[in-house]
Amino acid sequence: MSGELSPIDKAKFVAAKRAVDFVEDGMRVGLGTGSTAAWMVRCLGELVREEGLKIKGVPTSTRTAQLARDCGIQVISLDEAKWLDLTIDGADEFDGDLNLIKGGGGALLQEKIVATASDQMIVIADVGKEVERLGAFPLPIEVIPFGWQTTKTLVEEMLISLDVLGRDVTLRMNGDRPFITDEGNHILDLHLNRIGNARQMAMVLNQVPGVVENGLFIDICDIVVVGYGDGRVEVRDINQGTVEKDRLDFTESDNLFSDLME
């Protein structure tokens, strides 16, 4: 790898590196999607190859599944696993109650199913993802292609009665075509700026015909591991009410870092 990691990549890496300490031999582990989760999958692969860690991974997207296989992790489906010991995933935003916005990578449906089928969910994030109130990051919702414009109109009408600062709703694109999820659906991004009542919004959105799932993860995350660009990490446990602080030292000379630079 040429050059040094940027501070944000260092923060993502140390959060991922610390989070895999929670993984034990024999576990069934949900593997998240996104740039931070990619660091985690690579860290787990290193433990599998070099320390003989035996786990079964349930990926939340086709790209995570491919990365896990490339790293030597045994991949199984959620139906095969039935229930998971742990899921580790990233987040686009998290607040002080460890409520999340997820779905920037377009995998929110599988991510939420896998996370809720786990005894514990750990979120890994750089400190820049922490917010006082959710909503600055556009909230993704997955919708079926049939009648998506009608669904969009219904969502826009629903937003009028909710405590938000913005109401713009856009169809996520992939070049000049709509973005397609692994389930063949579309993503609508809600540009809300601030969400006054995330719990209410999560419930109301899923009542709109055509909406499959929304990117608000309420009362699902148990622990967040926050990484800093100088190597510091914080482990915040919402159930125990504890905060542990640590610092990780690492070198950038091994294959762990190849092809993860973004």
N, C-alpha and C positions, 0 to 999 in steps of 0.2 A: 504494500500500500504506500502510495506516495503522499507526502505531506502529513500534517497532523490533523487529528480530529478537531472539529469546531467545538466551541463550548457547549452548544446544544446537543451535539452528538455524544460528547462526553457525558452530559447529564443523562441522556437516554441510556447509554451503556451502563453507567454505574447503577441506575435504578434497576435495569434488567438483571445485572450481575447479582445484586443483592436479593432480588426477588426469587431467583432460582434456589436460594438457600432453603426455601420453604418446601421444595420438592424432595420427597423421600422415595427410596427404592420401592418399586411395586405400585406406585401411584398411577391413577388414570388422570391425566392432566389436560384441561382445555387450553388450547393454544390460540392466542388472539391474533388479530390482523392489524397491520400498520407498521410504520417505521420503527416505533419503539418495541413493539412485539417481535419484530424481526431480530432485534438484538437478543431478546430473551430466548427465542428458538435456537439461535446460534450458540448461546451460552449453554443451553440444555444439551445440544448436540455435542459440545465439547465434553461435558460430563459423561455422556453416554459412551463416547469413543475412548476417552482417556481414563475415566474412573470406573467404568463398567456399570453406570447407573442404568437400571432397568425400569423403564416407564412405558406407558402407552399414551400416545397423544391423540387428542380429538381436535382437529383444526377447525377454524371458523370461516375458512375460505379456501378456494382452490389454490391460491398462491401460497397461503400458509402451509397447506398440505404438501405442496411441492418442495418448499424450503425445508420442512421437517424431514421429508424423505431424503433430501440431499444431505442433510446433517446426520443421518443415521438413526433418526427417531422412528420407532414403530408407530405407524399411523392406523387408527381404527375409526369407525364411525361412532356417532353418539348412540345409535341403536345397538351396536355391539357392546359399547361400554355400559349402557343403561344409566349409570350415575357416575359422577366424577368426584374425586377427592378435592380437586383444586382447579381453578381457572386463573390464568395470568393473562392480562390484556392491557392495552393502552387506553387512553381517553383523550378526547378533544378538549374537554373542560371537566374540572371537578370543583366542588365547593366544600365548605367546612364540614358538612354532614356526609361527605363522600357520595353525594349524588352526582351523576355524570351526564355529559352529552357525549355520545359516541355515534359513529357512522360516517366520519369523514372519508374513510376508505371504502364505504359502500357495503360493508358486511354486517350492518347492525342487526339484521334478523337472526342470522346464525350466531352472532356474538351474544345476543340476549338469551337465546334458547340454551346455548352452552353454559353461560354464566349462571342461569337459574337452575340448571341441572347439576350444580356443584355444591359441595359442602361449604366451600369458601371461594370468594372471588378476591384476587389481589390485582390492583391496578398499578401499573408502572407509568410514570410520567416525569417529564422535566418540570421544573418549578414554574415555568411560564404558563402551564396549563391550569394553574390554580386561580380561581376567581372568587370574588365575594358573593356574586349572584350569577347563576347560569344565564346564557343567552347571547353573549357577544359572538360566540361561534355559531354559525347557522345550524339550526336544528334539522337533521335529516329525518324524513319519514319515507318508508318504502311503500309504494302503491302499485297495484296491478296495472298493466298497460291499458286494459279495456276501460274506456271512459275516464282516462286519467285527467283530462281537462275538466270534466265535471267534478271529480274528486278535488282538484285544485280549487275550483270555485267554492265548493262546500267548506274546505279548510279556511279559505280567505274569509268567508262569512262567519265561521266559528270564531276566528281570531278577534272579531270586532268586540265580542263580549268578554274577552280575557285580558288580564293585566300584562300587556306587552307594550314595548315602545315602538316596534316596527311590525309591519304586516306584509312585507313583500314575500312572495312565494315564487320560486324559480325551479324549472325542470333542470336537473343535473345533466350536463352534456358530456360526451366523450368525442371531442372533435366536432363534427357537424351532425352527429347522431346522438340520440338519448343514451345516457349511461345505462347499462343493463347489469343487474345484480346476478349473483350465482343462481338465483331462483327464477331469473328471467323477468324481473320486475324493474320498475323505474324508481328513481329517487327524487323527491321534492325537497328542496332546501328552504327552510323557513328562516327569514332574516328578521329576527325579533329584537335584537339588541339587548333586551332584558326580559327575563321570564319572572313575573311576580309570584306565581304559584306553580312550581314545576310539577308537583303531584297532581294537581287538578288538570293541568295541560296534558299530562301523560294519559290520564283516564279519558279525557274528552276526545283527544285525537283518535284513539282507537275505536271510537264509536262512529267515525265517519265512514260511510260505505266506500270501499276501494282502498282504504288504508290497511296495510298488512301489519305494520309495526312502526313504532316511533323510536327515536334515538335517545330518549330520556331513560336513564337507568336509576330508578329510585329504590333505595333500601336494598340494593343488590350487592354493592361493594362492601367488603369487610375491612380491608387494609389497603392503604395507598403507600407506595414506595416512591418518594420524591427524590429525583436526582438533580444535582447542581453541577455547573460547568467546571468547578474546581475539585470534583471528586467526592464532595460530601453527599450523604444520603440521609433521609429521614424516613422512618417506618412509622406510620400513623395507624393505629388500630382503633377503629370506631367502637368496637365492642368492649375492649379492655380500657379504653380511654387513655392509652399510653402513646408516647412519642419516643422512639429510640433514634439516636443520632450516631452516625459512623462516617468514616472516610475510606474510600477504596483507592488503592494505588494500582496502576496497571501500565503495561507497555503496549505499544501499537505495532509491534513487529511481527505478530503471528497471523495465521490465516483466519482467525476469528473475525477480523475486521474487513476481509476482502469482500467486495461487491455489496457492502452495506452502506456505503457512503451515498447520501442523497443530496 
